Amino acid sequence: MKRLLLKGGRLIDPEGGIDGLYDIVVMGGRVASIKPSGGSLETTEGWDVVDGKGLLVIPGLIDLHVHLREPGEEYKETIQTGLAAAAAGGVTTVFCMPNTKPVNDNEAITRFIKKQAEVSGVNVHPVGAISAGLKGESLSNMAELKESGCLAVSDDGRPVIDASLMRRALEYSKAFGLTVISHAEDASLSVDGVMNEGTVSTRLGLKGIPSQAEEVMVARDILLSELTKGKLHIAHVSAKGSVELIRAAKKRGVNVTAEVTPHHLTLTDESVIGYDTDFKMNPPLRTKEDVEALREGLKDGTIDCVATDHAPHSSVEKDVEFDHAANGVVGLETSLAVMLSLVNEGVFTLKDVIRFMSLNPAKVMGIGGGTLKVGSVADIALVDLEKKWIVEPSSFKSKGRNTPFKGKELKGKVIKTIAAGNVIYEE
């Protein structure tokens, strides 16, 4: 049986209440023991020993919102390149969205994705479509999707316009133990919009998307979750009003959770002033007031977790006029470092960030992971908190180069990623 020793790293595990220097023994892909560093082991002969001195040791990150593009758009990303990017970012579990070509609304596509992902070592949970073909007209076969391994359904990329269809989705999801992930957008309010509606969009002469386009749908889906008792998860929250709606819903006991992206936590609509299409995404970057509300929502538990909404595009979709550019940015390889920048600014603590990116996503989806307690699967990221690096898209494992953080100096880098006791990334 393969044995691995992680020696002398600073282990932070919010679930176990641990923060200190520890030696971690991994056997059979699981954490076998955790002991204060400096003790002696009977033998380490034949073991793989990893020197963790000076490094942060944390549970592998769990990203609930990733677009892997395969099948159908392999020129943008493949399952292999997307999961290599995940491993490089310390991400050991991803939930991949169904807007592939063909759409993941059936067992065959779900099983294809899972099969293709096996070689990477990253845990992949395909998200099935709410509606057949993402057309918003009829429900997909949720029983089949659940049977083939889906834990959640979403029409992400497109809102479910028909309220009765969303109601039925929540009712069926309850029966099958699925989470419904809402892309909250009233398309009639956002139509033709390319950035946040406000003074900046007016100055730039770009058609805006009001925050109410998101908030209206957040309110609707919360009410439908309250009616059906179905489990609702709000994707990529961007607006202050959405945070307030979710906070009030949680106080009423509604079964709702939510996520926010690193870019919505750190950037505002003023980033669009140069017309750089790497700052174009949906929902769009909002105002400083929205950013503050999102940060506060994370702190008080209104928003449960951080997810990247990793959305790779090629230059064909991005190197065009702002109005015509595709929405979306990549984030798997920068997400942790961007969140660590908020730790360095004093916005969050290290424990907060690990909770947002590892423990809480596991809880939201009811899966294992997010902790390194004895007996847990050894999904681990080792991080050099002091390492400074410049974001250079050409060095990404992802095919996507569309990052809003290009050229930015970040502090904190993943040095090694371990999944089920196996090293899947090493700098």
Beta strands, then each sheet from edge to edge (+ up, - down):
strand 1: 3-13
strand 2: 18-27
strand 3: 30-36
strand 4: 48-51
strand 5: 56-59
strand 6: 61-66
strand 7: 91-96
strand 8: 123-126
strand 9: 152-154
strand 10: 179-182
strand 11: 195-196
strand 12: 208-209
strand 13: 232-234
strand 14: 256-260
strand 15: 305-306
strand 16: 380-390
strand 17: 409-419
strand 18: 422-426
sheet 1: 3+ 2- 1+ 4+
sheet 2: 3+ 2- 1+ 5+ 16- 17+ 18-
sheet 3: 6+ 7+ 8+
sheet 4: 9+ 10+ 13+ 14+ 15+
sheet 5: 11+ 12+
end
